[in-house]
Amino acid sequence: MDKNECKAVVELLSVTWNQAIDASSITIKAKGFWEYVEDLPYENVKETIKHMGLAGRKWAPRPGELRIAVLANMRDEELPPEPEEAWTVLQAIGQKIYSGTYDYEKPHPVLAETIKRLGTNATALTTNSDRAMFVSLYEKTREAYILERYGYDSAN
């Protein structure tokens, strides 16, 4: 991507999320976004922004979020669920196990790793303090996964 394309990215972001922006703000924002997207193909970035907008995302992505989404899209990978969603999936798995059925979908690798770290009683977690502990561990595991998969040390 070149710098003019990066400005076009910022303009697309502002239009997609209905943010009024003047020319000087576009230049300033483009400089910030450039640090995160300069090595990504413009068409992939544009496509990802359109997907995010059409999916009903409430707020425009921050530069790092956009980078992660573009790389995941390019690799056809699913991003790890947000902590609240992961907690809900864990609860559903626990309910199936305790009802004697094991027909749940394989969880995302980040959730699977978190469950592994929590040990054999992971599916028995139910209280608010259990959730807080789970979310704390899950967020650390998710952050490490994202940095490993989508950080600057990972190859495009």
N, C-alpha and C positions, 0 to 999 in steps of 0.2 A: 504494500500500500504506500502511496506517496502522501505528502502533506495536504495536497488539495483534496484527495479522497478522504482523508481524515476529517477535514472541515465538512465535507459532504456527510460523513457519518454523524457528526455533531448536529448538523442541520436536520438529518433524518430523525435522530433521537428527539430533538425539540419538537418537530412536527408530530411524530408518533405519539408523544405524551403531552401534546398541546401546551408546550412551554414557550412563551414569548421570549425571543432572544435577539439581541442586536448584534451587529457585525463585530464589534470589539469583544463581546462576550463569546461569540463563536470562535474567534481567534484564541482567546484565553483557554476556553474549554478544549479546543482542538489540541493545544500544546499539552494539556494534561492527559487527554486520551491517547495522544501519540505515544507516550511512554509505555502504554499497555498494548496497543494494537499495531504498532509500526511493522511488525514482522508477520502479520496475518493478511491473508488475501482479502481485498476489498469486497469482492462479491460474497464471500462467506460471512463477512461482518454484516453486510447489508441484509443478507438473507436471515441471519440470526435475529437482527433487530426487528425485522418484519414478523418473524415467528413469535417473538416475545410480545410485540404489540397486538397481534391477532389473538394470542392466548389470553389476553385480558389482564396482563400484568399491570398493577396499579401505578407503579412508579418506574421511571426510567432507570436502567441499570447503571451502577457505578462502573468506572473503567475496568476494575478487576473482575467484576461480575460478568461484564460483557466478554472479556478475554476468556474466562472459564467457559461460558456458554458457547462461544464460537469454537473453541477447541473441542469441547464435548460433541458439538454438532458435526464438526469435521470428522471426528473419529466414530461417529454414530454410537456414542456412549450415553448412558443415562446418568445424570448427576445424582449424588446421594440425596436422600430425602432430608428435608429440614428436621431439626430435632423433635418438634411436636408431632410431625408425621411419623417419624421413626418410633416414637413412644407408642403411638396408636397401633403401628404394625406389630411391635413387640407384644402389646396387650392382646391383639388378635391371635398371634401365634400361641401365647400362653393359654388363651381360652380353648383353642383347638386341642392343644396337648392335654389339658386337664379334663377335656370332655372325651378323651380317648381317640380323637382323630388326629392324623398327622398330615392332612392334605392341604397344607398351606404352601404358598409360593415361596421359592427360595428368596430370602431377603437380600437386599443390596449388600455387596461386600463390606461396606462400612458398618452397617448394622450387624452383619454376621460377626465381624471382628469385635464389635462392642459386646455382643452377647458372649463371645468366647472369653473376653477379658473379665466379664462379670461372673463367669463360672456357671455351675449347674443350676443355680437358683435364679438365673436371670429372668426366666419367664414367670417367676412368682412375685416379681416386684409389682406393687399396686398402690402404695401410699404416695402422698405428695412428696415426702422426703425421699422415697425411692425414685420418684420421677426426677427430682432435682439432682440426685446422684447420677442417674442414668444420663440425663441431658448433659451434665458436666463432662462425663467420660465420652459420650457420643460426640460432642462438639470438638473435643481434642482429637479424637480419632478421625472425624470428618475433615478437620483442618489439615491434619497430616496427609490424608489421602489426596485432598485437593492440591496441596502444594507439591506432592510427589507426582501426581498425574498432569497438572496443568500449570505448575510454576515455571519459572524461566529456565530451570535446569532440565526440564523435560523437553524432549524433542517434539516438534510439531508433528 
